[in-house]
């Protein structure tokens, strides 16, 4: 072997073979707004892709095809491109025996990326080319004439309209930060015509066979937490517009039943019969061990030429449910566990009125969570009503003026329940068993609440209020809420699958299991998901 070939083998070994420790595994363990993908998980996605390719190409090996083109449109560490290159280097050994020619062909003709920031583009090039310059002397690709090679990055600007970006919704006040800081105006989603944009980057005749990646999840700078706008669905939409043969992305699972501004995407995604594989992880730490993502994470495989039901697998507490072949759009939200679907069918078959109809909208009496116009720990006098509120996580009550209330006045003088919008943070134990709802409060005539609560009513008597309270403490009722509740907060629509009962008794799970024909195995499943509500939860 020549000295050049020997050096290339050493370099290729660094870039293309697994190492212990793998630097990209270390990077994936860093917490960041742009979550890095661990190599092991990237390879799970690539295995799923290869199986689908073989199934649709008479058993052909994807990694032995020298004509297939791959794009990571949101590359960070470069892990997808690196692992694709490694697989192709092995798979094309017979077709292109010379290692240098083989690697050069793969990197110049088959593997492409779009960096999301200047730093990640350099990191990706270092991971894939063994050099931050694709045409550098240490690069394992020898035919590039540019520093970037096939991993493109150039600064992109937001398009400001009325203080927000017209493409991603970023706040101008937060993100219009001058030329020295990253704009986070990601190229894939900041264009009206993605096909034209890709042609500008990679050539007019470029058509990608496979698009795969892990997009940024939200546009930061909107205040943090749930105030930040999700953007991962914009990447998925744009990638679909490019019409690859296959598309695979890992994204948060919150879209399945909620997520800010995701209703339209959810309807589109659930109705798209080209989504053929959906692998869902109830705990996102099974995907990203050191990054917290409320509601879990999932990856999907979209197949342009092959429509039909979706093979769905659900991972929870070390157990895998499925895969099951399912129609994604059976309901308006996606029920993640097939066992839960079977129970839901039994409950809905009764055709009863939804409890949602008894529940108010957000901020039922027009009083914000931080409303302070009341006297704490005193009883109301003439012209006053009782207020139920929270200070931090502490439930408090006091007296306030009746004249202050201008919204839902018909609910003031009746019996009702105050339903916590968010619990105390103790809902989920380490075992994954949920409380789902915090305990409700019986609201007597002449009482109101702040935005901390929703209202269930009107109810005819104190006895009815106690009956409803007992019902919402049952595991089955809270289980049915959980199927539409992607995160901590519980809003009106999450009670849609909870049926109204007759409010003439104290309800127990035994009563409900018998009424709906819930089997012993199904009871055990519910009780593995929902923990009993006891005095400690008050």
PyMOL commands that set and color helices and strands:
alter all, ss='L'
color gray80, all
select helices_A, chain A and resi 3-16+23-28+39-56+62-64+79-91+99-110+118-129+172-175+187-189+194-202+225-227+232-241+253-256+263-271+284-286+328-330+338-348+355-358+402-404+409-411+462-472+475-482+492-495+509-516+520-529+535-537
alter helices_A, ss='H'
color red, helices_A
select strands_A, chain A and resi 70-75+111-115+151-152+160-161+164-165+210-213+218-219+229-230+246-252+275-281+297-303+310-316+319-326+375-376+384-391+394-401+415-420+441-443+447-449+453-459
alter strands_A, ss='S'
color yellow, strands_A
deselect
rebuild
show_as cartoon
